[in-house]
Structure formats: C-alpha cells, structure tokens
Amino acid sequence: MSRKMAPSPLVSMAIATLTWIAAPSLSQAATQSLSPNVEQEPGAVDDQVAQLFYPPVNEDQQALMVLGQGEASAPADIAEVEFSFTNYDPYAVPEEGLLLFNDTSAQAPPSLQAQATPGDPPTLTETQLQPVVDALVAAGIPSESIEVSIVPGSPNVYPYTTDRGSVSFDLDAPSQEQIKQAVDGVNEAIADSEEIFLQNLSVQYSVNDCTELEQDVYQDAISDARNRATAIATAMGVELAAVPSVAESPFNFFSPACGSTAQPSPYNPFGLGASYYDPEAPAEVLVRRDIFVTFPIR
C-alpha cells in the first residue's frame, strides 16, 4: 500500500505562489461581475477558481473533482556520498557567545580565527583527511572511486572563513548496509580527532532509467484518485460516469527529479554542524507525483 504524505512546506508555498499569480485575472473577473455595464455569466468567477488546477467539464455536466497522490520506488543504481569537513568543531559553542553578522566589535573565538591567506599553506590538508580515506577503503569502498578536495577559506565570507574539505565517492548497486558501514567507519576514524570535524553528510541515490518508475507512480496516482472519487460518490449517492479528465499537478515541478532521491532531504544552506543521514533509510529512489482528476457523475 502506498504511503500518502501531507504536502510539504515547499508545496504549500507553491500553492500560495500559483494562487497569487492567478489572483489578478480572478480579481478582474470579480470586478466585471460587479459592473452594471458588463455582462457576466452566473458562476463564471467560481468556474475560474475551480479550474485553476482541475480540468473542466461540460457546462451541463455535474462533476466530482479529486486529487490523486502516487508513490513508486526502486532500488538505487548509484549512490553519491560526500563527507564535508572543517578544522573546527561546528557543534562547539564559543564562550563569547554567538557571533552576530552585524556585530563588528565581536571577536571570533580562536577556533574560527584560523583563516587561510594568500601564500600561506591551507589550514586543512589532504593528509589530515587521509584517515577518512583509509576508513572508506577498509569499509570496502574502491580507492579509485574516492575523491578528496580542499576549498580554501574566505576571511570575509562567514561562515566559510576556514578551509573546507570533502571526501566523496560513487558506489554502484549500493545497499543500505554498505553505506552504513562506510559512515560508521568514518565516524570511528575521526572520533578522537582534534584536526578535522564532520560538518555535513550528503547521500544521493539515483536510477539509470526512470521509465518504469514514472509509469508506476502515475498508475498509483490514478488508482488513488479513483478510490477517493468512488468513496465520495458513494457518500453522495451518485455514480461515476465515463472517463475522467486528468491534469498534471503544477506542484510536481517542485518535486525532485525522477532519477534521484536525496538523503538528506532538508535544505541546509550553511551546513553548520548538521548531518541528516538516516541509517534506516533504504538505498532506493522514491518518486511522488500528484494529479488533478475530474470525474463526471450521474
């Protein structure tokens, strides 16, 4: 049975945005309906509102409109994993308190004062990240697939005042246990380190071909819509008639691409001391799609 999720804050924002876009035309229609010099068909404004998302029906035909929600998943073909590191503990709270953006008199704590300057060697080196690489190899990750990179800090760009390092790898046909072993190995390798600290962990799953997933998710959405419509029709004492009209939800534009599922999903612009990796998350790609369906009734 498919899991039906409540709309995310991003989808709610999308609804508000599309409603705002449609508001001028609806407002104009409402104004015309109030004007004595402009003829307006009864219910025209209501029709415009109703048809904002749902496909219309014949003027003489009563209809039942529902939202169908579909889900489909498949094992991932590839996992893209990236560990991000800094040379200060992102969880530590400075004794001086939080450093405010507009507080020019505040002095950054010593752990944040190590800033790379032109001509100086980086404060974070690949040598310091070598224990991470060794831990990944020990966990079964091929050494040739592991990449290490260092991004020098920018003294005037908070919170990137210090160097940032990343260790990443791609894994074919990944499993939940493989990813967990790699993560556990890295955590153990840096547990007592005073030179590098894990800042963020990103796991991205993808599939090579989305054709079957797309077919399955829309089949599930249609089935869900029909179940909802049947239940409502039964409660109303009517029957569904003919073939329904279907419209793709504009909110699907805000959903992840079919070929990938990000773990973590929360957006973390600064990546400060945050790791949303879920060891219980399966190594799969999950696709969600919504459709608007209009069923004629009799």
Disulfide bonds with the S-S distance in Angstrom:
none
